[in-house]
Amino acid sequence: MGNNRQGQPSLSYSRLHCCPCGGRMRSMKITGLVQRIKSKEKRQGFTLIELVMVIVVIGIIAVVVTPKLLSVPDTRVRKDSKILLNYLTMAQELAMSRSESYGVCFDSGNSRYTVNKTDCTNTANIIASPEDRVSPLRVNYNSTLTITPSGTSSIFFDYLGRPTPNGITLEFSSASLSVTIKVEPNTGYIHEL
């Protein structure tokens, strides 16, 4: 093996390789590839960027999920108010469509209410549950219920949808949230405040 004009060793064709470089180019590429693979195998652990990205993602998830987990009583208040709003509307629609008195009777001692026909005195007047159409419709609630005017234990609607008593306010509350349902006097308009 001699030197070429630029001072680098010249290649000898006396080797039994098929390329003029004596296989050095191929062996250099393979050697470099093997070294890179070995260096990656030696590298254990995570880079700083990977760790920072994981921490950021965990932080975002924590910000989104934590308030939802901490507001279980608030969720109950919203759920209880929506269900009562729907049953008040159902009682009013039944009264108007059947030209009979329908309403909601409150049993605050047991934290429940029923949807009744004509009055609250007879349990036979409780309408059937829409779920099975057999059992009486009794709804339990998990929030604190305040009814205004105080002492009111029921609200009924006549064939025109007018409420008795004439106007009522129902408030479901927890430690951090309250939702108020208003039944307007004379018109019987039911809405959430």
Steps between C-alpha positions, in 0.01 A plus 500: 500500500654834396404868528302688238561860394318651797701312761235246581566131480413360163280200469636166408315285255669188627228432759221264411223756517276592217524875544809713443489637857572160642170491686609779732206727415248230570674398822516868613125541446423179683739585782343846541151351504598240759657769718183714484283201591729411790498860624121500498496169688730644764279807541250422773258748652325802355614831363411822676255593223317169536467550876376856464238394244369226730476745790313752283250237382440380859450862606241563229310183593507600869363847424210353299409204723546635854212752499264233369596259777469763771155621389295184558250685729465770233423233241229361727345845539487548123362149446232538770387836363478376139296196603258710708467753218408216262242350738342840569468550125357149460238565773402827334470335157291214644267752666449692177466196273261307727314801646567373852713621787854355510792604715806418704480409870812551712601275790794700634543269801592213265667721234264392224199612302223341299297602196132474592155534350255730685659503851775370730281327759449166326794289381272359230522842335875464432545450128686198365870526430580557131775237530284197575145647488408302812682626810408842647718791387710591804816704446775524762730801504843539659520879541347741746160620375354832613145588393366855502243588627604299806262232617409410142492124452357476148437683177211411268402622156147548367372433146648833383841424649461755783679408824352464849644655712523793264876517444765297674879494521697179552871510578737203502831575668830359621788670679626667181207514256131577496256463212160668513188393313220752473136428416355834399164609641194496269684368191666199662817561297765265647864600463839491663638826634 
